[in-house]
Amino acid sequence: MIDKLNVRIYACVLKDRKVLTLFEEYAGEPLMKFPGGGLEFGEGIHDCLHREFEEELNVKIKILDHLYTQENFQVSRFRENEQLLTVYFTAEIIDENEFLILDPCIERTEWISIDSEENPFPLPIDQIAFEKLKERFL
């Protein structure tokens, strides 16, 4: 039975036709995803993105534009009782010299080419966001 809503906010940071991705282990599973995370009570979606980038990567960002809001029903892969609602933006890092992985769950970051025909993202909503990113910037 689904009895929780998990609102997730992510940003696609582009540089030289590549998008910033995070590699982390979550619930014992290796995961590649966009930077961002869960919306906290009393927090706006832009505030969430700013907080997540500062907590995880020690950087301030400039949010550029809305990219995609999830349109279909999706149950969390990690919690059967949670429905996901995910929103994606495009953003840029204000000062890359400040970039430092602060979150111990993040194993590494990588810039992934958006020119790739294959979609490298394991999570279904991230896959849609990656395709939207390609449509807009290729």
N, C-alpha and C positions, 0 to 999 in steps of 0.2 A: 504494500500500500504506500503510495506516495503522499508524504505529509510535510515535506519541506521544499522550499524554493531556494536554489543556490544561484545568485546573480554573479556572473563572472565578467570582468572588464579587462580587455587586452589592447595592446598597441602594436602596430606593425611599424617598425623603424626601418626605413630604407636608406641604403647608401650604395652607390655604384651598382644598381640593379640587383642588390642583395638585401635580404631581410634578416634582422637580428632574431635569433632563436636561442632558447635556453634548453639545456639538457639536465634533467634531474631525475631522481628516483622518487616515485610517489606510490604509496601502498605496495611497495616491493616490486614495482614495475618501472623499467627505464622509460622515460617520456621526453619527447621533444615538443616544445610548445612556444608560443609567443610570450613575451614578458607581460606581466599583469597578474591579476588574481581576484580574490573574492571581495565583493562589496560588503562593507561593514555597516551595521545599523547607524543611522544618523549621518551617513556619508554620501556625498554626491558622486556621480560616476567619474567626473574629471578628477575630483579629489582622490578617489580610489586609485586612479592611474598614477597620479603624482606620488602618492604614498608608496605604492608598490615599487615604482622605479627607484625611489630613494632607499627603501628598505632592502631591496634585492640587489641593486646595482650601483648605489651611491651616486646617482645622477638625477639632475633636474631635466624635465622634458618640456617641449612645446607641443601641445596637441594641435594637429593641423586640420583634421577632417574626420567625419564619421565614415567608416568603411562598410560595416555590415552589422546588422542586428539579426540574431537567430530567428528564423521564422517558423520552424517546425518543433514539435514536442520532442524533447530528448531527456532520457533518464541518465543520471550520472553513471559513468562506467565504474565508479568507485563506491557509490552508496545507492543501493536499490530504492531507497525511500526518497531520493532527491530528484526533483525536476530542475534542469538547467535552463538558465536564460543568459545568453552570452552576447556581449556588445564589443565590437572592434572599432578602433580608431587608427588613423595614421598619425605618427608623431616623429619628432626629431629630438635627439639628445643635444642639449644646449652646450655642454662642454665635455667632450669625450675624454679629456685628460683626467676627469674625476672618476671615470669608469672603474669600478672595483666590485667584484662579487662579494657581497656581504652575507647572503643567505647560504648557510652550510649545506642545504639540500641541493643547491645548484652545482652540478659537477663541472660544467663548462658552458661557454656561449659560443655561437658560431654564426657567421653570416652565410645564409643559404641563397643561392641564385634563384631569382624568380623566372629566369629563362628556362629552367628545367621543365621538361614535358611531364615527368613523373611528379606526383604530389607526395612530398616526403613526410607529411604530418600524419600521425597515427590516430588522432582524435577527429571524429566526423565533422564537428563544427569548425575546427581549425582548418580542415581540408577545404571547406566552403570558403572561408575567409581568404585562404591562400589563392584560390581561383579568382575571387573578387579582386584581390590585389593584382594578379596578373592581368585581368581584364582592364583594370584602370591604368596600369603603368607600362604595359608592353604594347 
